[in-house]
Each structure stands twice: as structure tokens, then as C-alpha cells.
């Protein structure tokens, strides 16, 4: 409801209008009546109104003077003049004071109702505009923040950047620009993040735009005259911002500085490079300033990390030999290599996974892997990607290795038997390899030659060479019985590169040469078939 004040020095007119107008149905509330402009001004000082219906000719303060008062002091209050004067000068002054309507007496209720309807449309429009304006003004910081974020993300078209800067009253014209991201080591609430951003804004009122990102970081845009000046200035801005945040909140930050660009549209490229460095925060390097240009040169020149195969052998050996400190030392070496060489998170996950799988394969050869332990391995491998920092990943992997070590220790009594079984399986699948040796088996099983030889003999009753020869002879007899291969071909398939040596070994085992054995078996087979 809009409040209306009726002002007329004739009481009968005031009463007639008050009673004959259906105020409520028109969207109005009659707030009061006054007999002159002076009284009306006093009334509005106590109770503001939206519309004033006033006569012109009144004592003390007439209707036009009242309209002038409204125009100068209460611009949101509108006026409709009802008078018996139709002179042009009155109408002209009424227009100057933004009077909505100028109605001549005698006025009918119907005519006045129409004027009130017209006035309501104007009041509605202004109310809606005020609502939109209030919403915009209330949302102004949020909209400005959103614009600055979209500028860095490349979501503002180049042709729109200038208009947006004007819309938010931002003067940001320079010859070169740079984006920087301030990331905190600890999780930070939005309220505290806003406090930190405010500290930076207060310190750097010129050439620096500051905004907050949703994922708990502060974004800076800096403009300068040239790139050399930019580099020095960025170092000063980042250092002083970090110091101020540390003093006020006790928190340390990483300053990730993108590359310098030479137009506002290029800020998205600078922001992108700063974001690429954010990926390496998981390495937990010392807080400080990290510049893209320096980072890129270093990363391209960095050497690769140590061969994973060698590391896997050492880890398996440490687990087998109950060397806790060796395992911990190995993981520390991995951590330092990853930090030194700026290894990506995905790469270090692959490194840890390969070590875990190497230990799992070792345990499976010993038949020590049960469902519970297998689930633990899967949980750790999948959980590596969810770790925020390298130290968290290292802790999970170390826990797995300690569990594996305890599993080996609890089954160490049957260790030799497991190794012998594993060796037999290896012989069964690699007997055709001419270079297969005892040393190779021991290397694969990560066990000493002397320990293995003893354990193997105790379990099988044979030496390694005897077991290997037995397997090769069995395969040779099978081939001689069922194929037409030449002796040298059978020798090659059974792991001998010297046919004469193979024949000698075969005769010793069967008391027949390969040729005699093949002929005898085939003759018997033919007789049976006939």
C-alpha cells in the first residue's frame, strides 16, 4: 500500500475526497489530511508518505511551494495538484517540480480515481527500479568478484572486457599484466580468506586487483609499464602480502606467479600458468614465491628419477629381510627425488603403485596373500589419488610395507618351502631358456644362493640343476614321441643350444639316444594302432 496525504484548506473538499475514493482497492492508504502546506511538511517529517494530493491556493505554504519542497527534499514522494486555477504559469511551475498531474476543480471521483491509477503505475515502476537497484548494489561486490574470476578463466570475450571494467568502475589500463595465486598451506574459512584479501587491498590500492576464489585461494592481477618492472613489483607484492598475512593470521602462503602478458585478454593465459604450478603444491616445498618462467626452465632441465626396477628390488629385499629402516630410507629418497625433480602427482602415484605391486607379487609367490590383505592393498592404491600431500601418500605406503613385513615374519618358518615352490613354477615356465641359471632364480626370488640351495634341496630332494634337467628331459621325451622334430630342434625347445651335449644328457637319463628313443616309441605306437 502506498501512503497518501491529502492537503486542502477547504474542509468539505477534504471530507468529500476522503470518503468517496476507495483507497484500499486502488492500492493506497490515506495516511492523513492537512489544511495547508506548512502543516503537511510537519506531518511528513513525522510520517513519510508516497503521494501528496494538494490544492494550490492555501495559506502559509501553498501547493506549488509544497511541490517545490517535495522536489528538493523528498524526491521519492510524488505530488498531484488539484486546483481551480488553469493559468499556464501554474502548470509550467508544476512541471518544473515534477508534479505527476495537474487536475482542475471541480474534479469528479471517477477522474481522480484515474489519476490515482496513473500515479500508482509510476510509483510501481519506481519501486521496481529501486528494488533492482538495491539488489544490484547489494550484489555489486559479488558481481565484481565474479567478473574478475571469469577474466582469469578466459570466460569474458575480449570485446566485453572494456565495458565490464567501466561497469565496475575499474581503471586497469597498463602495458603489461600478470596474474598470481596466493594459496594457503592450511584449510581456511571464507570469512578469514576475505580478511586476508582485504589486507592486501588496503596495502595495494593502485595497479593491483584482488579477489577471492571459491577453493580457498586469493587471486591477484597486477598491471605495470614493462615486464622487467613487473617482475620486481610482483616479488615485492607477494613478499609483503605473505608477511602481512603471517603477522595477522599466523598462516603461511605459496605465491604462484604466472607469466607476463601484454593485454587484458591475455590474463587468462597468465592465470592458467599459475594454476599449472598449483598441481605441485602436493610436494610440500617451502612456502615462498614460485614464478612460472623460472619453474618452466627448471622443470624442462630436470633429470628423471632413479630406475623404478632397481627400487622395486630393494623394497622387496627389505621386506623379505625385515629391514624397516631400509624401507623408510627408500621412501625418503623417493620423496626428495620427487621434490627435486618436480614430479607430477600422477607420476608419483604410479611409482608407489609399482612398489606395492612388486611386494604383492613377492607375497603371492609365497602364498601369503589372503582376501583381507588383498583388500588392504586395493584400498591403499585407490586412496593414493585422494591424498592432498606427498607426506600423506608416503605414510599410507609405509603402513602397507610394515604390514607386509609383519606377514612375512609370521610365516618365516615355511619361507623356504614357499621359495622352493616358486622356483619349481619358474622352472616349469622358463625351462626352454638356455641362459636359465641358479643365480637368475635367486635374483627373481630376492634370496641368497646358499639359503635357496639348501631350502630347495630339503623340499624337492634335488639340486636346482637336477630339477631343471629333469624338467627338460620330460619335455624332450614328449616332443620326441609326438612330433617329427629333428634332434637339434628338440634340443633348442628344451633349453640346449648344443645338440651333442643335449644327446649326451638325454642318453644318460634314458639310456638311449634321442633318435633311438623316437624310433622305438613311434614303432610301438604304430603297432598299437595297427
Secondary structure, DSSP 8 states (H G I E B T S, - for coil): -EEEEEE-S-HHHHHHHHHHS-HHHHTEEEEEEESSHHHHHHHHHHS--SEEEE-S--SSS-HHHHHHHHHHH-TTSEEEEEES---HHHHHHHHHTT-SEEEESS--HHHHHHHHHHHHHHHHHHHHHHHHHHHHHHHHHHHHHHHHHHHHTT-S-HHHHHHHHHHTT-----SEEEEEEEEESS---HHHHHHHHHHHHHH--SSEEEEEETTTEEEEEEEESSHHHHHHHHHHHHHHHHHHHHHHH---EEEEE---BSSGGGHHHHHHHHHHHHGGGGG---SSEEEHHHHHHHHHH------HHHHHHHHHHHHHTT-HHHHHHHHHHHHHHHHHTT--HHHHHHHHHHHHHHHHHHHHHTT---HHHHHHHHHHHHHGGG-SSHHHHHHHHHHHHHHHHHHHHHTGGGHHHHHHHHHHHHHHHHTT-TT--HHHHHHHHT--HHHHHHHHHHHHSS-HHHHHHHHHHHHHHHHHHH----HHHHHHHTT-S-HHHHHHHHHHHHSS-HHHHHHHHHHHHHHHH-
